[in-house]
């Protein structure tokens, strides 16, 4: 068998449209986050199975999956758009759902859970600050995870999951900046991904932090996803490659108890495995796409539910917290997608922004 034949087969670039498993993978990633929070919020992190193997929880792995797929799919979204169109599309994907989740959760607390009157709670400076921070996620504000006067949970934590959203926005901004300045070329995307990977490696091996820990990690994850999109015509999706990658993870677990080494191998292999799982398995799995993308709703609604269940004494074990939280959060995530997220995604760029910018872009293309 020749080298060329060994890597023959479907390429990432051969797949078009939405006939894939990415919605199912993202829903699974959101479920992993809820699973890990069920352990962490009850202070049983050390008993979470994935954490015991890798030193990071299933929820951390779920976040990694979100960033890799985000890099891949957002780069696809940017392809053929001018920056204002791209920014508008990203705005619609993040903010309307987040605004609704923030307001709904605050109103539910005001009516049912706060130790203050509803009116006083809603105009309380800490409540207004919570809404302002999470409605903007702007630099200097970021996400606010605590909401005082609610459940009296430790440090007033309320929605822990929101901490990753400012990082996501930073990745969007960096990708857009790269696009307008140097272009989304393989060498630039690879350089950024490599810098993130180097930062992760140095932190794992020597404890040396070239970048802030999460910045380096997300830089690698997002831009390796973007790099895979740029290389989509060259990446062959072969079952034996995916099996080899999965086998390498298992072999590393068997041969070493060093959790940092296990994490490095996992992060190296994960991007390819996600593409293979997202594009190759078919059949009944593809029916999930007909349901919709419930992952974002699960992600932004679940944590307050989990903390409420703990603070009110309804659940005292991770398993019960996970099951109850999934059942309660599911209607919110389904409603968020069908009633809001799906609808706003089709909103066109406002004319007062679109017309002059599109006219300039058209004029520029004609001059070239």
C-alpha positions as CSV (number, residue, x, y, z in Angstrom):
1,X,0.0,0.0,0.0
2,X,1.5,3.4,-1.0
3,X,1.8,6.3,1.3
4,X,-0.7,8.2,-0.9
5,X,-3.2,5.4,-0.6
6,X,-2.8,5.2,3.1
7,X,-4.1,8.7,3.5
8,X,-6.7,8.5,0.8
9,X,-10.4,9.0,1.6
10,X,-12.8,11.8,2.4
11,X,-11.3,15.2,3.3
12,X,-12.7,17.7,5.7
13,X,-13.3,20.0,2.8
14,X,-15.5,17.5,1.1
15,X,-18.3,18.0,3.7
16,X,-20.7,20.9,3.3
17,X,-23.8,22.2,4.9
18,X,-25.1,21.1,8.3
19,X,-25.3,17.3,7.8
20,X,-22.9,16.5,10.6
21,X,-22.7,15.6,14.3
22,X,-21.4,18.9,15.6
23,X,-24.6,19.9,17.4
24,X,-24.6,16.5,19.2
25,X,-21.0,16.9,20.2
26,X,-21.6,20.4,21.6
27,X,-24.6,19.2,23.5
28,X,-22.4,16.4,24.9
29,X,-19.8,19.0,25.9
30,X,-22.4,21.1,27.7
31,X,-23.6,17.9,29.5
32,X,-20.0,17.2,30.6
33,X,-19.7,20.7,32.1
34,X,-22.9,20.1,34.1
35,X,-21.6,16.7,35.2
36,X,-18.4,18.2,36.5
37,X,-20.1,21.2,38.2
38,X,-22.3,18.6,40.1
39,X,-19.1,17.3,41.7
40,X,-17.3,20.6,42.0
41,X,-20.1,22.6,43.6
42,X,-20.6,19.9,46.2
43,X,-16.8,19.8,46.8
44,X,-16.4,16.3,45.5
45,X,-14.1,17.1,42.6
46,X,-11.6,14.4,43.5
47,X,-14.2,11.7,42.9
48,X,-15.1,12.8,39.4
49,X,-13.9,10.0,37.1
50,X,-12.3,12.1,34.4
51,X,-10.5,14.3,37.0
52,X,-9.0,11.2,38.6
53,X,-7.5,10.1,35.3
54,X,-6.4,13.4,33.8
55,X,-6.3,15.9,36.6
56,X,-8.9,17.9,34.8
57,X,-12.7,17.3,34.9
58,X,-15.0,16.2,32.2
59,X,-16.3,19.8,32.2
60,X,-12.8,21.2,31.4
61,X,-12.7,18.7,28.5
62,X,-16.1,19.9,27.5
63,X,-14.9,23.5,27.4
64,X,-11.9,22.4,25.3
65,X,-14.3,20.8,22.8
66,X,-16.3,24.0,22.6
67,X,-13.2,26.1,21.8
68,X,-11.9,23.7,19.2
69,X,-15.2,23.5,17.4
70,X,-15.7,27.2,17.8
71,X,-12.4,27.9,16.1
72,X,-13.3,25.6,13.2
73,X,-16.9,26.8,12.7
74,X,-16.3,30.5,13.4
75,X,-13.5,30.5,10.8
76,X,-16.0,29.0,8.4
77,X,-18.4,31.7,9.3
78,X,-15.8,34.4,8.6
79,X,-15.0,33.0,5.2
80,X,-16.5,35.3,2.6
81,X,-17.8,37.9,5.0
82,X,-16.6,41.5,5.7
83,X,-15.7,42.1,9.3
84,X,-18.9,43.9,10.2
85,X,-20.9,41.0,9.0
86,X,-18.8,38.6,11.0
87,X,-19.1,40.7,14.1
88,X,-22.9,40.9,13.7
89,X,-23.1,37.2,13.3
90,X,-21.0,36.6,16.4
91,X,-23.0,39.2,18.4
92,X,-26.3,37.4,17.5
93,X,-24.9,34.0,18.6
94,X,-23.7,35.1,22.0
95,X,-25.6,38.1,23.3
96,X,-29.4,37.6,22.9
97,X,-29.4,34.2,24.5
98,X,-27.1,35.5,27.3
99,X,-29.3,38.6,27.9
100,X,-32.4,36.4,28.2
101,X,-30.7,33.9,30.6
102,X,-29.3,36.7,32.7
103,X,-32.7,38.5,33.1
104,X,-34.7,35.3,33.6
105,X,-32.4,34.0,36.3
106,X,-32.3,37.4,38.1
107,X,-36.1,37.6,38.0
108,X,-36.6,34.0,39.3
109,X,-34.2,34.8,42.2
110,X,-36.1,38.1,42.9
111,X,-39.4,36.3,43.1
112,X,-38.5,33.0,44.8
113,X,-35.1,33.0,46.4
114,X,-33.7,36.3,47.7
115,X,-33.9,37.3,51.3
116,X,-34.8,40.8,50.3
117,X,-38.0,42.1,48.8
118,X,-38.1,41.6,45.0
119,X,-38.0,45.4,44.3
120,X,-35.0,46.0,46.6
121,X,-33.1,43.0,45.1
122,X,-33.7,44.2,41.5
123,X,-32.3,47.7,42.2
124,X,-29.5,46.6,44.5
125,X,-26.1,47.7,43.2
126,X,-24.7,44.2,43.2
127,X,-27.7,42.9,41.2
128,X,-27.3,45.8,38.7
129,X,-23.6,45.1,38.4
130,X,-24.3,41.4,37.8
131,X,-26.6,42.3,34.9
132,X,-24.3,45.0,33.5
133,X,-21.2,42.8,33.5
134,X,-22.9,39.8,31.9
135,X,-24.9,41.9,29.4
136,X,-21.7,43.4,28.0
137,X,-18.7,41.1,28.8
138,X,-16.5,44.1,27.8
139,X,-12.8,44.3,28.7
140,X,-12.5,45.6,32.2
141,X,-15.9,44.2,33.1
142,X,-15.9,40.6,31.9
143,X,-18.3,38.1,33.3
144,X,-19.5,38.3,36.9
145,X,-20.1,34.9,38.5
146,X,-21.4,36.0,41.9
147,X,-24.9,37.3,42.7
148,X,-25.3,38.4,46.4
149,X,-28.5,38.0,48.4
150,X,-29.5,34.8,46.6
151,X,-28.7,31.3,47.9
152,X,-26.0,32.2,50.4
153,X,-23.8,29.7,48.6
154,X,-20.0,30.1,49.1
155,X,-18.8,33.5,47.9
156,X,-22.2,34.2,46.5
157,X,-21.4,32.1,43.4
158,X,-24.3,32.0,41.0
159,X,-23.2,31.2,37.4
160,X,-19.7,29.8,37.3
161,X,-20.0,28.7,33.6
162,X,-19.9,32.3,32.3
163,X,-16.2,32.8,33.0
164,X,-15.3,31.3,29.6
165,X,-17.4,33.7,27.5
166,X,-15.0,36.7,27.6
167,X,-12.2,34.4,26.4
168,X,-14.5,33.3,23.5
169,X,-15.0,36.9,22.5
170,X,-11.3,37.6,22.7
171,X,-10.7,34.7,20.3
172,X,-13.3,36.2,17.9
173,X,-11.6,39.6,18.1
174,X,-8.1,38.1,17.5
175,X,-9.3,36.1,14.5
176,X,-11.0,39.2,13.0
177,X,-7.9,41.3,13.6
178,X,-5.7,38.6,11.9
179,X,-8.1,38.4,9.0
180,X,-8.0,42.2,8.2
181,X,-4.3,42.6,8.8
182,X,-2.5,39.5,7.5
183,X,-5.3,37.2,6.2
184,X,-6.3,33.8,7.5
185,X,-3.2,32.1,6.1
186,X,-2.1,28.7,7.3
187,X,1.3,30.0,8.6
188,X,-0.2,32.7,10.7
189,X,-2.9,30.5,12.2
190,X,-0.3,27.8,12.8
191,X,2.0,30.3,14.5
192,X,-0.7,31.4,16.9
193,X,-1.8,27.9,17.6
194,X,1.8,26.9,18.2
195,X,2.4,29.8,20.6
196,X,-0.6,28.6,22.6
197,X,0.6,25.0,22.6
198,X,4.1,26.1,23.7
199,X,2.6,28.0,26.6
200,X,0.6,25.0,27.6
201,X,3.6,22.7,27.3
202,X,5.9,24.9,29.3
203,X,3.3,25.3,32.1
204,X,2.8,21.5,32.2
205,X,6.5,20.5,32.0
206,X,8.4,23.3,33.9
207,X,5.6,25.3,35.5
208,X,6.7,28.3,33.4
209,X,3.8,30.4,32.3
210,X,4.5,32.3,29.0
211,X,0.9,33.4,29.0
212,X,-1.8,33.4,31.6
213,X,-2.8,29.7,31.9
214,X,-6.3,29.8,30.4
215,X,-5.2,32.3,27.7
216,X,-2.6,29.9,26.4
217,X,-4.9,27.0,26.5
218,X,-7.7,28.7,24.7
219,X,-5.4,30.2,22.2
220,X,-4.2,26.8,21.2
221,X,-7.6,25.2,21.2
222,X,-9.4,27.9,19.2
223,X,-6.7,28.4,16.6
224,X,-5.9,24.8,16.1
225,X,-9.6,24.6,15.2
226,X,-9.2,27.5,12.8
227,X,-6.1,26.0,11.4
228,X,-8.0,22.8,10.6
229,X,-10.5,24.8,8.7
230,X,-7.8,26.5,6.7
231,X,-6.3,23.0,6.0
232,X,-9.7,21.4,5.3
233,X,-8.7,20.4,1.7
234,X,-5.7,18.4,3.0
235,X,-6.9,16.7,6.2
236,X,-8.0,13.1,5.4
237,X,-10.6,11.6,7.7
238,X,-9.5,8.0,8.2
239,X,-10.8,5.6,10.8
240,X,-7.3,4.2,11.4
241,X,-5.9,7.6,12.3
242,X,-8.7,8.3,14.7
243,X,-8.3,4.9,16.3
244,X,-4.6,5.4,16.6
245,X,-5.1,8.7,18.3
246,X,-7.6,7.2,20.8
247,X,-5.2,4.3,21.3
248,X,-2.4,6.7,22.1
249,X,-4.5,8.3,24.8
250,X,-5.3,4.9,26.3
251,X,-1.6,3.9,26.1
252,X,-0.5,7.0,27.8
253,X,-2.9,6.4,30.7
254,X,-1.6,2.8,31.0
255,X,2.1,3.7,30.9
256,X,2.3,6.8,33.1
257,X,0.5,8.2,36.1
258,X,1.7,11.7,35.2
259,X,-1.5,13.6,34.7
260,X,0.3,16.5,32.9
261,X,1.6,14.0,30.3
262,X,-1.9,12.6,29.9
263,X,-3.3,16.0,29.4
264,X,-0.8,16.9,26.8
265,X,-1.5,13.8,24.7
266,X,-5.2,14.4,25.1
267,X,-5.0,18.0,23.9
268,X,-2.8,16.9,20.9
269,X,-5.2,14.2,19.7
270,X,-8.5,15.7,20.6
271,X,-8.8,18.1,17.5
272,X,-8.6,15.3,15.0
273,X,-10.9,13.0,16.9
274,X,-13.5,15.8,17.0
275,X,-13.4,16.3,13.3
276,X,-13.7,12.6,12.7
277,X,-16.6,12.2,15.1
278,X,-18.3,15.3,13.8
279,X,-18.1,14.4,10.1
280,X,-17.8,10.6,9.6
281,X,-20.3,8.6,11.8
282,X,-23.7,8.9,10.1
283,X,-27.0,7.1,10.2
284,X,-29.4,7.8,13.2
285,X,-26.9,10.1,14.8
286,X,-27.6,12.8,12.2
287,X,-31.2,13.0,13.4
288,X,-30.0,15.1,16.3
289,X,-29.4,18.1,14.0
290,X,-33.1,18.2,13.3
291,X,-33.7,19.0,17.0
292,X,-31.5,22.1,17.1
293,X,-28.4,23.4,19.0
294,X,-29.3,23.2,22.6
295,X,-25.7,23.4,23.9
296,X,-25.5,27.1,24.6
297,X,-28.8,27.2,26.5
298,X,-27.6,24.2,28.6
299,X,-24.3,26.0,29.3
300,X,-25.7,29.4,30.4
301,X,-28.8,28.2,32.4
302,X,-27.5,25.1,34.2
303,X,-25.2,26.5,36.9
304,X,-27.8,28.6,38.8
305,X,-30.1,25.6,38.8
306,X,-27.4,23.4,40.2
307,X,-26.5,25.9,43.0
308,X,-30.2,26.4,43.8
309,X,-30.7,22.6,44.2
310,X,-27.7,22.4,46.6
311,X,-28.5,25.6,48.6
312,X,-32.2,24.5,49.1
313,X,-31.1,21.0,50.1
314,X,-32.9,19.2,47.3
315,X,-29.8,17.4,46.1
316,X,-26.8,16.4,48.2
317,X,-25.0,14.0,45.9
318,X,-23.4,14.7,42.5
319,X,-25.5,12.1,40.7
320,X,-28.8,13.5,41.9
321,X,-27.7,17.1,41.3
322,X,-26.7,16.2,37.7
323,X,-29.9,14.4,36.9
324,X,-32.2,17.0,38.4
325,X,-30.2,19.8,36.8
326,X,-30.5,18.2,33.4
327,X,-34.2,17.8,33.7
328,X,-34.8,21.3,34.9
329,X,-32.4,23.0,32.5
330,X,-33.6,21.1,29.4
331,X,-36.9,23.1,28.9
332,X,-35.0,26.4,29.2
333,X,-32.4,25.3,26.7
334,X,-35.0,24.0,24.2
335,X,-37.0,27.2,24.6
336,X,-33.9,29.4,24.3
337,X,-33.1,27.8,21.0
338,X,-36.5,27.6,19.3
339,X,-37.9,30.9,20.7
340,X,-34.9,33.1,20.6
341,X,-31.5,31.9,19.4
342,X,-32.6,30.2,16.2
343,X,-34.8,33.2,15.2
344,X,-32.3,36.0,15.9
345,X,-29.5,34.2,13.9
346,X,-31.4,35.1,10.7
347,X,-31.6,38.8,11.5
348,X,-29.8,40.8,8.8
349,X,-27.2,43.4,9.6
350,X,-29.0,46.8,10.1
351,X,-29.2,48.8,6.9
352,X,-27.5,51.9,8.4
353,X,-24.4,49.7,9.0
354,X,-24.6,47.4,6.1
355,X,-25.1,49.8,3.2
356,X,-22.0,52.0,3.4
357,X,-19.7,49.2,4.4
358,X,-20.9,46.8,1.7
359,X,-20.6,49.6,-0.9
360,X,-17.0,50.2,0.1
361,X,-16.3,46.5,0.0
362,X,-17.9,46.2,-3.5
363,X,-15.9,49.2,-4.7
364,X,-12.7,47.8,-3.4
365,X,-13.3,44.4,-5.1
366,X,-14.0,46.2,-8.4
367,X,-10.8,48.2,-8.1
368,X,-8.8,45.1,-7.6
